[in-house]
Amino acid sequence: MEKLKQYISDNFEQILVFVVLVSVLLIHYFIDQKFAFLNFYYLPALLAGFFLGRRSAVLLSLLCVLLVTLFFLAVPNFWKTSETESIEIALHLILWGCFLIMVSYVVGTLFKEKEKRIQDLKNAYMGVLEILSKYMDSADRYTKGHCIRVAELATEIAIAMQLPRKEIENIKAAALLHDIGKVDVSMDLIKKASSLSDEEKKLVDAHVEKGANILSSMGNVLKEAVPIVLSHHRTYQDLYGSGEKSISENAKLGAGIVSVADTYDAIITDRPYRAGKLPLQALSEIEKRRWGTISSGRRKGICAGAAVNRQRALKGN
């Protein structure tokens, strides 16, 4: 079902065009009351305006008008008209076409304004996230700036993979707050290098789950970052064979990107119990990790991350 939704989302414009073509054929060859069914074309036009924007909506409306007009001119007998009626029908089609294009333009304009407001809101949220991530990092001098660096590298990887802008923003948001749950975890516990008890391990493992809950409380704007945070946590669980369910491929891919960026920064950063390693050493360690049980989406993110890390390592960053 998830794959079907993704396919429809990726090919929505082509699907609408196909629906219009099929509808024109069915209405003109099998429907007697053709004028009544002219209102059907408002549906794909409105959908195009709401989901694809003004340009696609207007173009689709023009296509509808063009196809209906061509069919009317090619097979006028299907409309069962006399010469006098043909003029009336032509005027009717002209008015219908004008209204259809006008409605598409208006809905597309409203869509554009809505998208602008949502983008402004996302930018505001992103600013709040950066402030919050700096607050989290300030709790421990050894991880200071970690979330910002991970977000920058994760964004760089997503751009290198030519992901859609929306997915890049979700990945950046998830990377900024992938460790948000650590606010509730004792810093002494996080600094321990080894010998964690079972209770302590559960406490550390729970920090990402807490982070996802905090993100969820921030509303729908960041809802798509939540599964990335959760899936990022499960990346490490997968190394030990635990499965995952109900996580979309996009979230798995985002988690793979965040995981590589997180791992890379953790390796090259000084810690209380060890000095940071060189970028090339970090890259070598990432590539040697046992990623065998991880999904294809995450493998893609990991490979892309390794490629970007290699470029950074060669530059000495």
N, C-alpha and C positions, 0 to 999 in steps of 0.2 A: 504493500500500500504506500509505503514511504517513497519507493522508487517511482511509482505512478505519479504521486504528487510532484516529485522533483521533475519528472519528464514533462508534465503539464506546465509547470512553472517555467521551465527552460524553453519550451516551444509554444508558449501561449499565443503569440502573434500568428504563427503559422497555423495553429489550430483554428483560430478565429477566421482566418482567410478560407480555410477548408470548409468550415461550417457555412460561411456565406455562399461559397460556390455550390455546395450541395443544396442549400436552401433555395437558391435561385432556380436550380433545375427542378426540384420537387414542386415548388410553388407554381412554376410556369407550365409544367406538364401534367400535374396531378390535382391541382386545386382550381376549382371553378371561381370562387370568390377571391380573386387575386388582390383586389383593393384592400380587403380586410386584412390580408396577410402582409401587406406592405409595412404594417406596424411592427411586424416581427423583427425587421432590420434595426429597429431601435435597440434591441437587446445586445447584439454584438458590438454596436457602436458605443453604447453605454459602458459595457465591460472593457472595451479598449480604452475609453477615456479614463476609467477609474483605475485600471491596472497598468496601462502602458503609457498614458500621457496624451497631451493634446495632439501632437503630430500624428501618432499612430491612429488615433480616433478619427481625425479628419480624413486621413488617407483611406481608412477602411470605409468610411461613409461615402467618399467619392467612388470607391470601388463598387459599393452597393448600387449607387445611382447609375453608374456606367453600365453595369451588368443588366440591371432591370431595363434600362433604356435600350440597350442593344437587343435584348430579347423581344421587347415591344416592337422595335423596328424590323427585326428579322422575321418574326412570326406574329403579325398583327391579328391573324385569325384566332389565335388562342385567347385573345381578349374579347372576341365576339363583338366587334364594333363596326359601325358604319362610318362613312367619311366624317359626318358631323360629330359622332361620338369620339372619333380619334382625336379631334381638336380638344374636346373636353378632357379626355384621358391625358393628353399631353400636358395641359395646364395643371391637372391634378398631380401628375408625376413631378412637374417642376416645383410646385409648392411643397410636395412631400420631400423632394430632394433638398430643398433649401432648409426646411425645418430639421431634417436629419443632420445635415452638416452643421447647422447652428447649434443644435443640442450637443453634438460631439465636441464642438469647439468650447462650449461653456463647461461641460463636464471635464474636459481635458485641462482647462484653465484652473478649475477648482482643484483638480488632482495636483497640478503643479504647485499651487499655493499650499496645499496640505503637505506635500513632500518638503517644501521649503521650511515650513514650521516644524516638522518632525526633525529635519536636519539641524535646525537651530537648537532644538531641545536636546538632540544627541550630542551636539558640540558642548552644550552646557553641562550635560551629564559627564562627558569625557573630561572636562575641566575639573569637576568635582572628584572624579575618580583619580586623576593625577594628584590632586591635593591629598586625598585619602591614602593613596599609595605612598606618598612621601611621609605621611604621618606614621604609617606602618613601618617603613624602612628606618625611621628615626629611632625606633625602639631598640635597635641593635646596630651598632656601628659596623659590624661585620657584614651585614646585609643591606647597608645604606645604599639606596639607589638601585637595588636589585630589581624591583618591579618595573621601574622606568626602563632599565636596560633590556629586560626581557620583553617588554612591550615594543620597544624600538626594533629589536631583532626579529620578533615574531611578525611585526608589520612589514619589515623588509623582506622576510621570507614569503609572506602572502602576496606581496606586490610582485616578487620574482616569479611566483607561480601564476601570475595574471588572474588572480581570483577576482570575483565581482566586488565592487566597492563596499556593498553591504556586508559581505563575509569578512572583508579586511577590517571593517569597523568592529564587528563582533569579536574577532580574534584579538584586536588591540584591547578592547574592554576587558575580555577574559584574562589577558596577560597582565594587565594593570592590577587586577584584583585576584589573581590566582592563589595568592597567599593570604587573603584577607582574614581567613579563619584563625591565623596565627595571633591575631590581636587577643584572642581569648586563651591562648596557650602560653604557659610559663616560658619566658625567654631562657631561663636556666635549663629547662628541659630541651629546648630546641638546640642549645649550644652543645649538648652532650655529644661526644663523638662516637660512643659505643656503649654497650651494656645497658640498653634500654630494657626495662621490664615489659611484660605483656601489657600491663595497664598503661605504661608510658607510650608504648607503640600505638595503642588504640587512641590515645589522646592526640598524638601527632597526626595519625591517619585521619582523624575526624576534622582536622582544621579546614580541609578543602570542602567537606560537606557543610560545615558552618558557613564557609564563604559563599557557597551556592545559595544557602538560605538567606543570607544577608542581601545578596544580589537580587533574589526573587522579590524581596520586600521593596525593592526600588522601582517596581512597576514594569509595564510592558515594554518600555523603551529598551531595556537591557535583558529581556527575557531570553533572547537567543544566545547570550553569553553564558547563561547558567549551565546548559548541557556541555559546553566546552570546558568549563571549570570542573565539572563532575567527571567528564571523560578524560581530562588531563590527569586527574587523580587516579583513574582506573588504568591509565597507561602503565603505571608502575605496578599496579596489582596484576595486570596482564602478564608481566614478566614472570610471575609465579603461577600462571595458569588459570587465574580466575576469569570467568567469562563476562560478557556485558550484553545487556539487552536494552531495548527501547532508546538507543542513542542513534541519531541520524548520522549518515555518512559525512555530512558537512561538519557536524560537531566532532566526529572522530578525526577528520582532517585537521580541524582547528586545534584539537587537543594534541595531535602529533606535532604541529608547528610550535605550540606553546611549550610542550615537553622538551623539544630539542633546544629551544631558546633558553628555557629554564636550566636545563642540564649544562649547556655550554657556559652560561654565566656563573653557575655554581662552581664549575671546575676551575675557571680562570680567576675566581675571586678568593682573596685570603680569608681563611676561617680561623677560629681560635685554636684549632687542633692541627692545622696544616697551612702551608703557603699555597697560594694560587699557582696553577700550572700555566705553561705557555699555551697560546692559542692552538698551535699545531698539535700539542700533546692532548688538548681538550678534544680536538677534532678526531684524533686517532682513537681516543677512549669512547667517544660517541659511536663511531663506526663499528667498534668491537662489541658494543652492547648486544644482548640477546633479545632481538625484537621479533623473534619468530612467531609468537602467538598473537601479534598485533594485526589488526584489520588492514585491508588494502588501503583504506583512506588514510590511516595513520602512517603506513609505510611511505605513502606519497609525500606526506608532510615531513617525515623524517629525512627522506632523500633530498628534498628541496632544502631543508634546514642544513643538512650536511654540506650541500653545494655552496650555500651562502656563507656558512662558517668557514669553508675552505678559502673563499675569497678574503674574508676578514683575517684569517690566520696568515695568509700570504702577505697581507698589508701590515700585519703586526698589531691589529686592533684587539 
